[in-house]
Amino acid sequence: MGSGVNLIPAPILARRKERRRVGHGLTATAVYLSLLFVATTGYLTLNPPRSTEAATQTLAVDTEHVAVLRKQVDTLKRDLVEANHQLAGSRVLSERPDWSTLLRLIAQAAGPDVVLHDFSLGTTGPTIEAGAWVTLGGIAADPWTVSSFALRLEDAKLFDVVKIESSRREPFRDRTATAFVLRCELHESGQAEGGP
């Protein structure tokens, strides 16, 4: 459709990418060490040493090697636990997008002919990712201005749907104006369509 705004801050996205890279590296190292252990054990099983002394030396070397591998696996487990904690923290932060960006874009779309006086947020599930909507209330010079504002919000690709829930004429200072309420439905992913 079009490019939009990703409401997840760039530092969080960078930390996610770094954690993913570290996680892949830890996984690859653990797999490599496991395969090395299996290969060594298999080789020694298929090619037993010819003498008891050689077998004892090989066993001692293998025991040391296994001890080293266990230490490395323990270190990898600790690193994995730490990475999982960091990932959980990142998930919590990603569920709290930077609303200042969204508010700034809404204000730009409003322009000088629209005055917003109400902003509320609702979700369809326990998190923003499950889907959400924003309700905007305000006053505009006339119904045409309200419609233009709704179209600008849709064109900005910030929301899936922008609906005019109510629109009515009412006195404002020394003339009449159009009071309105818009319901803007956010994308299910919690970010604008076409965002990264």
C-alpha positions as a printed Julia matrix, in Angstrom:
196×3 Matrix{Float64}:
   0.0     0.0    0.0
   2.3     2.81   1.11
   5.07    3.54   3.54
   4.03    4.44   7.05
   5.47    5.07  10.44
   6.99    2.4   12.64
   6.06    3.37  16.19
   8.76    1.18  17.74
  11.82    3.35  18.51
  14.94    2.65  16.45
  17.17    1.82  19.48
  14.76   -0.95  20.49
  14.77   -2.36  16.96
  18.59   -2.28  16.97
  18.74   -4.06  20.34
  16.33   -6.71  19.04
  18.53   -7.29  16.0
  21.67   -7.53  18.18
  19.99  -10.0   20.57
  18.84  -12.1   17.63
  22.41  -12.15  16.3
  23.85  -13.11  19.71
  21.19  -15.8   20.12
  22.03  -17.29  16.72
  25.74  -17.25  17.6
  25.14  -18.96  20.93
  22.96  -21.58  19.29
  25.56  -22.25  16.58
  28.32  -22.58  19.19
  26.25  -25.0   21.29
  25.46  -27.1   18.22
  29.13  -27.11  17.17
  30.28  -28.21  20.63
  27.63  -30.93  20.78
  28.64  -32.25  17.37
  32.3   -32.2   18.36
  31.54  -34.16  21.5
  29.46  -36.73  19.58
  32.12  -37.07  16.87
  34.91  -37.53  19.43
  32.91  -40.08  21.38
  31.97  -41.93  18.18
  35.54  -41.98  16.95
  36.85  -43.33  20.23
  34.12  -45.95  20.32
  34.87  -47.16  16.8
  38.68  -46.94  17.19
  39.57  -48.08  20.69
  43.17  -47.57  21.8
  45.47  -50.6   21.5
  46.99  -50.45  24.95
  45.67  -49.8   28.42
  48.13  -46.97  28.93
  47.02  -45.29  25.7
  43.39  -45.83  26.69
  44.03  -44.24  30.07
  45.72  -41.23  28.46
  42.92  -40.89  25.91
  40.34  -41.17  28.67
  42.12  -38.48  30.69
  42.25  -36.18  27.66
  38.61  -36.88  26.87
  37.6   -36.27  30.47
  39.4   -32.91  30.41
  37.81  -32.12  27.06
  34.35  -33.01  28.41
  34.97  -30.82  31.47
  35.91  -27.91  29.21
  32.84  -28.52  27.05
  30.6   -28.62  30.13
  32.01  -25.29  31.31
  31.39  -23.81  27.86
  27.83  -25.19  27.81
  27.21  -23.75  31.3
  28.5   -20.38  30.11
  26.28  -20.58  27.04
  23.28  -21.43  29.22
  23.93  -18.38  31.41
  24.31  -16.21  28.3
  21.08  -17.63  26.9
  19.2   -16.9   30.14
  20.53  -13.33  30.09
  19.57  -12.92  26.42
  16.06  -14.22  27.2
  15.72  -11.67  30.02
  16.82   -8.89  27.68
  14.41  -10.13  25.02
  11.54  -10.13  27.52
  12.42   -6.53  28.43
  12.49   -5.61  24.76
   9.04   -7.14  24.27
   7.66   -5.04  27.12
   9.11   -1.9   25.54
   7.86   -2.81  22.08
   4.32   -3.01  23.45
   4.68    0.63  24.47
   5.28    2.46  21.19
   6.43    6.05  20.96
   3.05    7.8   20.91
   4.67   11.23  20.55
   5.4    10.4   16.9
   1.76    9.45  16.27
   0.49   12.59  18.02
   2.86   14.8   16.01
   1.65   13.27  12.71
  -2.0    13.67  13.74
  -1.35   17.33  14.6
   0.3    17.86  11.2
  -2.7    16.3    9.44
  -5.08   18.51  11.45
  -3.58   21.73  10.19
  -4.71   25.2   11.3
  -8.46   24.67  10.64
  -8.94   21.82  13.12
  -8.74   22.06  16.91
  -8.38   18.74  18.75
  -9.56   18.63  22.35
  -9.91   14.9   23.05
  -7.65   11.91  22.46
  -8.31    8.42  23.79
  -6.9     4.98  23.1
  -8.61    1.6   23.24
  -7.36   -1.91  22.52
  -9.15   -5.03  21.33
  -6.87   -7.3   23.37
  -4.34   -7.25  26.2
  -1.67   -5.55  24.06
  -1.46   -2.97  21.28
  -0.38   -5.75  18.91
  -3.84   -7.32  19.18
  -5.32   -4.2   17.55
  -6.27   -0.78  18.84
  -8.11    2.37  17.99
  -7.66    6.05  18.67
 -10.64    8.35  19.19
 -10.09   12.0   18.29
 -12.54   14.72  19.27
 -12.38   18.29  18.1
 -13.86   21.29  16.34
 -13.48   22.36  12.71
 -14.73   25.3   10.69
 -17.23   23.2    8.7
 -18.12   19.6    7.75
 -15.9    19.75   4.67
 -12.87   20.49   6.89
 -13.72   17.46   9.07
 -13.92   15.23   5.98
 -10.63   16.62   4.65
  -8.94   15.93   7.99
 -10.21   12.32   7.99
  -8.95   11.84   4.42
  -5.52   13.25   5.31
  -5.28   10.76   8.18
  -6.19    7.88   5.83
  -3.74    9.09   3.16
  -0.95    9.19   5.77
  -1.42    5.39   6.2
  -1.28    5.75   9.99
  -4.53    3.83  10.4
  -6.42    1.02   8.68
  -9.72    2.87   8.86
 -10.73    6.4    9.79
 -14.46    6.85  10.5
 -16.4     9.98  11.32
 -18.46    8.76  14.29
 -20.28   12.04  14.83
 -20.38   15.5   13.34
 -22.7    18.33  14.4
 -22.93   22.09  14.14
 -22.62   23.99  17.4
 -21.92   27.55  18.47
 -18.28   28.43  18.88
 -17.32   31.91  20.05
 -19.18   34.36  17.79
 -20.05   31.87  14.99
 -20.93   28.21  14.4
 -18.43   25.39  13.97
 -18.57   21.63  13.43
 -17.84   19.43  16.44
 -16.69   15.94  15.5
 -15.47   12.59  16.79
 -13.23   10.36  14.64
 -12.45    6.71  15.31
  -9.1     5.69  13.84
  -8.29    1.96  13.83
  -4.62    1.06  14.17
  -2.98   -1.74  12.22
  -2.99   -5.08  14.04
   0.8    -5.24  14.13
   0.96   -2.07  16.22
   2.81   -0.2   13.48
   1.85    1.66  10.35
   1.43   -0.33   7.19
   4.53   -0.62   5.1
   6.79    0.06   8.09
   9.85   -2.12   8.74
